[in-house]
Amino acid sequence: TPITLASIPEDTAKFFIKAPDNNILQFILSNKVILVEGDAEYILLETFYESVAGNSPHEDNVHLISVGGTSFKRYLDIAQKLGIKTAVIRDNDKSYLENCANNYTDYVENHMRIFADTDDSIYTFEVAIYTTNTAICEELFGPRVRTLSVQEFMLSNKTETAFQLLSQKKTDLNCPEYIKVAIEWIRG
C-alpha cells in the first residue's frame, strides 16, 4: 500500500521544496536515522557511534544527517507518516525542559526520540565535548588561545575544533552521555 505525504503540514512541504540538498531523499529511503544540528556534530558522530557500538553506523543501517540548524520538526513530520526510526540529537540551548521536552510533545512516539543533555549548563555540543574531554581539549586548543578560554575558543570555532579533535584525538575521545544513549536507542 503506497504511503503519500499529502497530509504533512503545508509549511513542512514548502520547506522541503526549497531545500537545496538531498537530505530528504536520504531520509525517506532510510529505516533508521540520527539527525544532528550542524557540521561539528556530524564530523564527530561517526567516531562516537563506532566507540559506543563497536561498528560503523553503515553496518547497522543507520544514516547520519546534519539538518543545518533546528529544522528537526520538518523531518519528524515525515518520520511520523513513514514510520522512520529517528533519533534527534540537539542542544538544549540552556533550557532542556522548554527546548527539548516541551517543544516536541507532538512528536512523542515509539519510533522518534529527542536526545539532549538535561543539564542546562551543558547547553551546546561544544560544551558537552569540552566537559567530557577537558584534558584533551586543553592540550589541543590551550596553546592556541590567548584571550579566550578553551571552551570559548571551541564555541567560536565549532567546525574547525571538531575536525581537529577528529583528526588528532579520534581514539581518545569520550562520547557525551546523551549521545551515547541516542546511539544505543537507535540500535535497539
C-alpha positions as CSV (number, residue, x, y, z in Angstrom):
1,T,0.0,0.0,0.0
2,P,1.6,3.3,-1.0
3,I,2.0,6.0,1.6
4,T,1.5,9.5,0.5
5,L,2.8,12.7,2.1
6,A,-0.2,14.7,1.1
7,S,-1.2,15.1,4.8
8,I,2.1,16.6,6.0
9,P,1.8,20.3,7.2
10,E,2.0,22.7,4.3
11,D,4.9,24.6,5.8
12,T,6.9,21.3,6.0
13,A,6.1,20.6,2.4
14,K,7.3,24.1,1.4
15,F,10.4,23.7,3.5
16,F,11.5,20.6,1.6
17,I,10.5,22.0,-1.8
18,K,13.0,24.9,-1.1
19,A,15.7,22.6,0.4
20,P,18.9,22.7,-1.7
21,D,20.2,19.3,-0.9
22,N,19.3,15.6,-1.0
23,N,18.8,15.1,2.8
24,I,15.1,14.5,2.3
25,L,15.8,11.7,-0.2
26,Q,18.3,10.1,2.1
27,F,15.9,10.4,5.0
28,I,12.8,8.9,3.3
29,L,14.9,6.0,2.0
30,S,16.2,5.1,5.4
31,N,14.9,2.8,8.1
32,K,16.9,4.4,10.9
33,V,18.3,8.0,11.1
34,I,20.2,10.1,13.5
35,L,19.6,13.8,12.9
36,V,22.1,16.4,14.2
37,E,22.1,20.2,14.2
38,G,25.3,21.0,12.3
39,D,28.7,20.2,10.9
40,A,30.6,19.8,14.2
41,E,28.2,17.2,15.4
42,Y,28.2,15.4,12.0
43,I,32.0,15.4,11.9
44,L,32.3,13.6,15.3
45,L,29.2,11.5,15.3
46,E,30.5,8.5,13.3
47,T,33.5,8.3,15.7
48,F,31.2,8.3,18.7
49,Y,28.9,5.8,17.1
50,E,31.9,3.4,16.5
51,S,33.1,3.8,20.1
52,V,29.7,3.1,21.5
53,A,28.5,0.4,19.0
54,G,31.8,-1.2,18.1
55,N,31.0,-0.8,14.4
56,S,30.0,1.9,11.9
57,P,26.5,3.3,11.5
58,H,26.6,1.9,8.0
59,E,26.9,-1.6,9.3
60,D,23.8,-1.0,11.4
61,N,21.9,0.6,8.5
62,V,21.8,3.9,10.4
63,H,22.1,7.1,8.4
64,L,23.5,10.3,9.8
65,I,22.1,13.6,8.6
66,S,23.0,17.1,9.5
67,V,19.9,19.3,9.2
68,G,21.8,22.6,9.3
69,G,20.0,24.1,12.2
70,T,17.0,23.2,14.2
71,S,14.6,22.1,11.4
72,F,14.0,18.7,13.2
73,K,10.3,19.0,13.3
74,R,10.2,19.1,9.5
75,Y,11.9,15.7,9.4
76,L,9.8,14.4,12.3
77,D,6.6,15.3,10.3
78,I,7.9,12.9,7.6
79,A,9.0,10.3,10.1
80,Q,5.5,10.2,11.6
81,K,4.0,9.3,8.3
82,L,6.6,6.8,7.1
83,G,7.5,5.2,10.5
84,I,11.2,6.0,10.2
85,K,13.0,5.4,13.4
86,T,14.5,8.8,14.1
87,A,16.9,10.0,16.9
88,V,17.3,13.7,17.1
89,I,20.5,14.9,18.9
90,R,20.2,18.6,19.7
91,D,21.5,21.3,22.0
92,N,19.3,22.2,25.0
93,D,20.1,25.9,24.4
94,K,20.1,26.5,28.2
95,S,16.6,25.1,28.8
96,Y,16.1,21.3,28.3
97,L,12.5,21.5,29.5
98,E,11.5,24.3,27.1
99,N,13.6,23.4,24.1
100,C,13.7,19.7,24.1
101,A,11.0,18.2,26.3
102,N,8.0,20.5,25.9
103,N,8.9,21.6,22.3
104,Y,8.5,18.1,20.9
105,T,5.3,16.8,22.7
106,D,3.6,16.4,19.3
107,Y,6.4,14.0,18.3
108,V,6.4,11.6,21.2
109,E,6.2,8.2,19.5
110,N,7.9,4.9,19.9
111,H,10.0,5.4,16.7
112,M,11.0,9.0,17.4
113,R,13.0,10.5,20.3
114,I,14.8,13.7,21.2
115,F,18.2,13.5,22.9
116,A,19.9,16.4,24.6
117,D,21.8,16.9,27.8
118,T,19.3,17.5,30.6
119,D,21.8,19.7,32.4
120,D,21.1,23.3,31.3
121,S,24.7,24.3,31.9
122,I,25.8,21.9,29.2
123,Y,23.8,23.8,26.6
124,T,25.5,23.0,23.4
125,F,27.5,20.3,21.7
126,E,30.9,22.0,22.2
127,V,30.3,22.4,25.9
128,A,29.4,18.7,26.1
129,I,32.6,17.8,24.3
130,Y,34.7,20.1,26.5
131,T,33.0,18.7,29.7
132,T,33.6,15.1,28.7
133,N,37.1,15.6,27.2
134,T,38.5,18.6,29.2
135,A,42.1,17.4,29.3
136,I,42.2,16.6,25.6
137,C,40.6,20.0,24.7
138,E,43.0,21.9,26.9
139,E,46.0,20.1,25.5
140,L,44.9,20.5,21.9
141,F,43.5,24.0,21.9
142,G,45.1,25.6,25.0
143,P,48.3,26.7,23.3
144,R,46.2,28.5,20.5
145,V,44.2,30.7,22.8
146,R,45.3,34.0,24.2
147,T,42.2,36.0,25.1
148,L,39.5,33.3,25.2
149,S,39.1,30.2,27.4
150,V,39.5,26.9,25.6
151,Q,35.7,26.4,25.8
152,E,35.1,29.9,24.3
153,F,37.5,29.1,21.6
154,M,35.7,25.9,20.8
155,L,32.3,27.7,20.7
156,S,33.8,30.3,18.3
157,N,35.4,27.7,16.0
158,K,32.9,24.8,16.1
159,T,33.6,23.1,12.8
160,E,37.4,23.6,13.0
161,T,37.7,22.3,16.6
162,A,35.5,19.2,15.7
163,F,37.8,18.5,12.7
164,Q,40.9,18.9,14.9
165,L,39.5,16.6,17.6
166,L,38.7,14.0,14.9
167,S,42.0,14.1,13.2
168,Q,44.2,14.3,16.2
169,K,42.4,12.6,19.1
170,K,39.8,10.3,17.4
171,T,40.6,7.2,19.5
172,D,40.9,9.1,22.8
173,L,37.5,11.0,22.7
174,N,34.8,10.3,25.3
175,C,31.3,10.3,24.0
176,P,28.9,12.6,25.9
177,E,26.3,10.6,27.7
178,Y,23.2,11.9,25.9
179,I,24.8,11.0,22.5
180,K,25.7,7.5,23.9
181,V,22.1,7.0,24.9
182,A,20.8,8.1,21.5
183,I,23.2,5.6,19.7
184,E,22.1,2.8,22.0
185,W,18.4,3.6,21.4
186,I,18.7,3.8,17.6
187,R,20.4,0.4,17.5
188,G,17.7,-1.2,19.7
